[in-house]
Each structure stands twice: as structure tokens, then as C-alpha cells.
Amino acid sequence: MNEPFLDDKRKKIALLIDGDNAQPALIDKIMAEAGKYGLVTIRRIYGDWTTVSMSGWKHTLHDNAIQPIQQFRYTVGKNATDSAMIIDTMDILYNHLVDGFCLVSSDSDYTRLATRIREMGFFVMGVGKRTTPKSFVNACHLFIYTENLAPKGRSSQSAPPRKREARKAEAREPREEHADEREDKTEAPRKYDPIPLLKAAFDMAIGEDGWAELGMIGGYLRQLDPGFDSRTFGFRQLSQLIRSYSDLFETRYQELEGRTDVFVRMKEEKAEA
């Protein structure tokens, strides 16, 4: 099932941004993602604002009412931003100022922080690049990859595989990359096949009648992989991703109390002669 927090938008969220690991151009989209799970009441970004690299944030901070927190780099090669952000997070946590956190960074140093937030019973989501270490991703209730928030023209993700023929093609040896593709490898790593996760989530959500409610499938997908996102495969909604595999799944719609619920069933595989 979906966790209660995910369905209650009256909750308060603290948006804490590691300025060394975030992009100003995506802040509007990041705030929109955090806003899906609650009201963003605390908005802070951490960094050394005396450096030239932070100058691009000025207008973004004003437009979104984000408070900049100054943190000098006391030693060359050391990132003091992490420590300042962690200390503030724990202060907010123990003062119960919010119900959940959105940590914006691709740094594995926040893994233990995310774990601690979960242990205390608070909601935590992460936002970062697809190169973010899996330990940090899995420490969150859910994780949003910034590649899925970037404009379509900047994403090198192609349309997702359709049906068995396309999925078999993905299993072949990768072709030789061109130079420009190798340069973008850190931003758009190799895609993975969503079918194993979809099947596992379906098995967890299935009812006695053989059907599973789509919302429950989505909740279990987040439990299995907090970074799972239908946008990774070119679809805005999970229902669209599942319908693209019409050889594996069938869907039906049910009107109930003014809303439409979607149910999914896995098709029986035909025995080969």
C-alpha cells in the first residue's frame, strides 16, 4: 500500500538544497515535485556564496523565496556544506517543525542522514542525478532523478522498449559509442528493463481475483526501488508505462465514488509448442 504520508498534502516539507550539487534551472521543477507530497514551508540552500560558482543562483533564490545559508570552506578540498546542511536538518527534525524532508543532492554523504530521518518516522525524499549512489537513493522513501525533470531536448533518453521484440534487442551487446555520447555518459547512464520490478510489484499487490489496483502497484514499486519513475522510460504516468506492455498486462477501469480506479492483471503466458 501507499504510505499514509504520500496521500496527505497538508503535511509540511523542508526543502534543503546542497548548492554544490544542484542546478538553478531545475529548482522550479524540484519544488513542484516536493509540493506533490506536502506544503514546502522551509526552503534553504547551502553553499559558499563568496565563490563565483554560486553566482548563478541569485535570481532563482529571489523568485522562489529560498533562503541562502552561507558556509565558508575552511579547508581546500573539503566540503563544509554537507555538515551545515546535516546540522540544520537535525535541528528541524528534533524541533518537529515539519513532517518530511526533501534533500537535494547527489552526494552519498547524506545517506546516513536520510536513514536517520526515516528511523525517526519522518518522510524523506531525495532529488539528484542518476549517478547518485544507490545507498542514498535507497535510504529515501522516494528519489527523483533530475534527468527526468530536465527539458526533453536535454535528455538523451530514447523512447522505451515496446513488447518482447524491443526488450530482446536491449539485451544484445551495446553498440560502439560516439565521442559525444561518451561525454554524456554520467548524465544518462544505461537504461534498465522495468519488467522485473513491474512483475514483482504486481505480485505484491495482487488480489484474490487476480487483479491489482494501480496505486498499490505504484506504492510497492517505490518500496522495491525508491528511484523508480515512469518518466525514466518516456511515460508521464505509470498507467501509460504498463499499457505499453500490452503483451504482458491488461487494464480495466472502475468508477467508484466519483473517481476512476485503474486495475491491472497479468496475462497468462501461452505455452510454446
Rosetta blueprint (number, residue, H / E / L):
1 M L
2 N L
3 E L
4 P H
5 F H
6 L H
7 D H
8 D L
9 K L
10 R L
11 K L
12 K E
13 I E
14 A E
15 L E
16 L E
17 I E
18 D E
19 G H
20 D H
21 N H
22 A L
23 Q L
24 P H
25 A H
26 L H
27 I H
28 D H
29 K H
30 I H
31 M H
32 A H
33 E H
34 A H
35 G H
36 K L
37 Y L
38 G L
39 L E
40 V E
41 T E
42 I E
43 R E
44 R E
45 I E
46 Y E
47 G E
48 D L
49 W L
50 T L
51 T L
52 V H
53 S H
54 M H
55 S H
56 G H
57 W H
58 K H
59 H H
60 T H
61 L H
62 H H
63 D H
64 N H
65 A L
66 I L
67 Q E
68 P E
69 I E
70 Q E
71 Q L
72 F L
73 R L
74 Y L
75 T L
76 V L
77 G L
78 K L
79 N L
80 A H
81 T H
82 D H
83 S H
84 A H
85 M H
86 I H
87 I H
88 D H
89 T H
90 M H
91 D H
92 I H
93 L H
94 Y H
95 N L
96 H L
97 L L
98 V L
99 D L
100 G E
101 F E
102 C E
103 L E
104 V E
105 S L
106 S L
107 D L
108 S H
109 D H
110 Y H
111 T H
112 R H
113 L H
114 A H
115 T H
116 R H
117 I H
118 R H
119 E H
120 M L
121 G L
122 F L
123 F E
124 V E
125 M E
126 G E
127 V E
128 G E
129 K L
130 R L
131 T L
132 T L
133 P L
134 K H
135 S H
136 F H
137 V H
138 N H
139 A H
140 C L
141 H L
142 L E
143 F E
144 I E
145 Y E
146 T H
147 E H
148 N H
149 L L
150 A L
151 P L
152 K H
153 G H
154 R H
155 S L
156 S L
157 Q L
158 S L
159 A L
160 P L
161 P L
162 R L
163 K H
164 R H
165 E H
166 A H
167 R H
168 K H
169 A H
170 E H
171 A L
172 R L
173 E L
174 P L
175 R L
176 E L
177 E L
178 H L
179 A H
180 D H
181 E H
182 R H
183 E H
184 D L
185 K L
186 T L
187 E L
188 A L
189 P L
190 R L
191 K L
192 Y L
193 D L
194 P L
195 I H
196 P H
197 L H
198 L H
199 K H
200 A H
201 A H
202 F H
203 D H
204 M H
205 A H
206 I L
207 G L
208 E L
209 D L
210 G L
211 W L
212 A E
213 E E
214 L H
215 G H
216 M H
217 I H
218 G H
219 G H
220 Y H
221 L H
222 R H
223 Q H
224 L H
225 D L
226 P L
227 G L
228 F L
229 D L
230 S H
231 R H
232 T H
233 F H
234 G L
235 F L
236 R L
237 Q L
238 L H
239 S H
240 Q H
241 L H
242 I H
243 R H
244 S L
245 Y L
246 S L
247 D L
248 L L
249 F E
250 E E
251 T E
252 R E
253 Y E
254 Q E
255 E E
256 L E
257 E L
258 G L
259 R E
260 T E
261 D E
262 V E
263 F E
264 V E
265 R E
266 M E
267 K L
268 E L
269 E L
270 K L
271 A L
272 E L
273 A L
